[in-house]
């Protein structure tokens, strides 16, 4: 769970990443037709809040596993 700090105020909304690996990598798991721009934006938001530099989006919704690496 990550708190959101905006203009020195902690907002009531929280982000919940699917997995955090060794406090360095955000891992987002999806099961849909493809990785959408919204998934990229979500992962970037998690990276900003967490201080992590690397995120992985894994999509199991197709016959072949889709993997997208996101670097902040």
ChimeraX attribute file (.defattr): number of C-alpha atoms within 10 A of each C-alpha:
attribute: neighborCount
match mode: 1-to-1
recipient: residues
	/A:1	12
	/A:2	14
	/A:3	15
	/A:4	19
	/A:5	12
	/A:6	8
	/A:7	7
	/A:8	7
	/A:9	8
	/A:10	11
	/A:11	11
	/A:12	8
	/A:13	9
	/A:14	12
	/A:15	14
	/A:16	10
	/A:17	18
	/A:18	11
	/A:19	14
	/A:20	16
	/A:21	10
	/A:22	7
	/A:23	10
	/A:24	14
	/A:25	19
	/A:26	25
	/A:27	20
	/A:28	21
	/A:29	17
	/A:30	16
	/A:31	13
	/A:32	11
	/A:33	12
	/A:34	15
	/A:35	17
	/A:36	9
	/A:37	9
	/A:38	9
	/A:39	16
	/A:40	18
	/A:41	12
	/A:42	13
	/A:43	24
	/A:44	20
	/A:45	15
	/A:46	24
	/A:47	22
	/A:48	13
	/A:49	16
	/A:50	20
	/A:51	13
	/A:52	18
	/A:53	15
	/A:54	16
	/A:55	24
	/A:56	18
	/A:57	19
	/A:58	18
	/A:59	19
	/A:60	16
	/A:61	15
	/A:62	11
	/A:63	7
	/A:64	8
	/A:65	11
	/A:66	16
	/A:67	14
	/A:68	14
	/A:69	12
	/A:70	18
	/A:71	13
	/A:72	12
